[in-house]
Amino acid sequence: MGHITVQRHPHDTYGGCCPIHHDCLEGLASGPAIEGRYHTLAQMLPEEHPAWSLQAYYLGQMTANLLLTLSPERIIFGGGVMKQPALLPLILEETDERLHGYLQLPKPLNEIVTKPSFDGLSGLMGAIALGADALKEQGAAQ
């Protein structure tokens, strides 16, 4: 999904880091795109840096497009870039602005568009839960 095309921000002059598409989401809104555009790692940028509004511009487009085409019950944003606390509220704002009241959502946008539970350890917690279930089934079978 990272290679979907997004509308370039009118003030964004960065060429994009994707060697194939350039203007795709990956090319404009990934950690490597931040590093290429600002010559530093995303985690080094302060909360008030304009990078986060630009990220939200691109990620809000993707979020609105997903809601309009797939009507998902949940969209979960993870990864290193999402460790910036200011980013998710900016994405929600951008998404809401793009939808402009067009969709009748089943619940508030901030309950649909979220970060992963377990502070990025969802995969590990899921593996533990599957293992616990398997042990229960094995114990019940004996």
N, C-alpha and C positions, 0 to 999 in steps of 0.2 A: 504494500500500500504506500510505501514511502516514495514510490516513483510516479504517483499521480501528479498531474500538471496543476499548478496553482497560478493564479493571476499575480504577476510580479507587482510589488509595492512600487508606486510611482517614483519614490526617492531612493530605491535600492539599486545601486550600481554594481553590486557584487556579481560576478559572472556565474556563480554556482559551482559547487564542488563535485557534482555528478558528472563523470566523464561522458556519459551518454546523452542525458536529457538537459542538463544545466538548470533549467527552470522548474524542475520537479521539486516536490516537497523535501526530499532527501538533499537535493542540491542547494536548497535555500534555507532550510530550517533545522538542520541536524547539528550535532555537536561539531563535526568537522566544518560545517558551513560557518558556524560562529567563529571557530578558530581561524578559518581562512579570511573571514570578513574583518575581524577585529584584532587578529594576530595575538590572541591569548585564549586560554581555555575558558569555557563557559563558567565554570565555578569561580573564576577569578573576577568576573564582572559583578559589580554591585547591583543591588536590587533596583536602583533607580536608573540603571543604564538603559539607553534607548534600544538595545538589543532585544530586550524582553517584549517590548511593544511590537517590534518587527516579527519576532517569533510568533507572538499571538496572532498577528495579522495572517500569517501563513497557516498556522495550526487551526485558527478559527474558521478559515475557509474549508479545510478538510472536515472539521467537525460539522459544520453546517451542511456540507455535501453528503456526509454519511447519514445525518438525520433526515435529509430530504429524500435520499434514495433508498436507504435500507431500514429506516425506523428502528435502530437498535435500542434495546432496553438499557444498555450501558456502553459507554466509551471510556476505556481506561488508558490514560496517558502515563507511561513509565519511561525509564531511561534516565541517563545522567542529566540531560537538559532540564527535566522536570523536577530536579532537586531544588531549583530556584523557587522559593515560596511565592514570589510575586507572579509567576507565570500562569498558573491555573486560573486565578481570578481574571487576568487579562484575556485569556482564551475564552472564558465564559462571556465576558463583555463583547468580544469580537464576534463570537458565534451568535449571541443574542441580537447584535446589531445587524448581522447578515440575514438572520431569519426574519427580522422585522415583524414579529407577530404572525408570520405566515402559518406556522405549524401549531396545532393544538397538541402540546406535549402531555403525556400521561402523568408526569410528575415534574417538579422543578428541574430546570436545566442543570443545576449543581448536584442533583442526585443522579443524573444520567451521565454527565461528564465528570470523571473523578480520577484520582491517582490510585495506584494499587494499594490494597490493604497490606498490612504487615511490613510497612516501610521498605518495600522492594524485595522482600523475602517470600513473596507469594509462591514462587516455584518450589522452594524448599519446604514451605509449610504444606503445600499440596502433596508433595512426595511423602512427607511424614503422615498426613491424613490417609493417603492410599495404603501406606505400610501398616498403619494401625487397623484399618478396615480389613486388610488381608490377614492380619494376625487374629482378629476377632472371628473371621470366617473359618480359619484353620482350627481355632479352639472349639468352635461350635460343631465342626465336622468330626471331632475326636470323641 
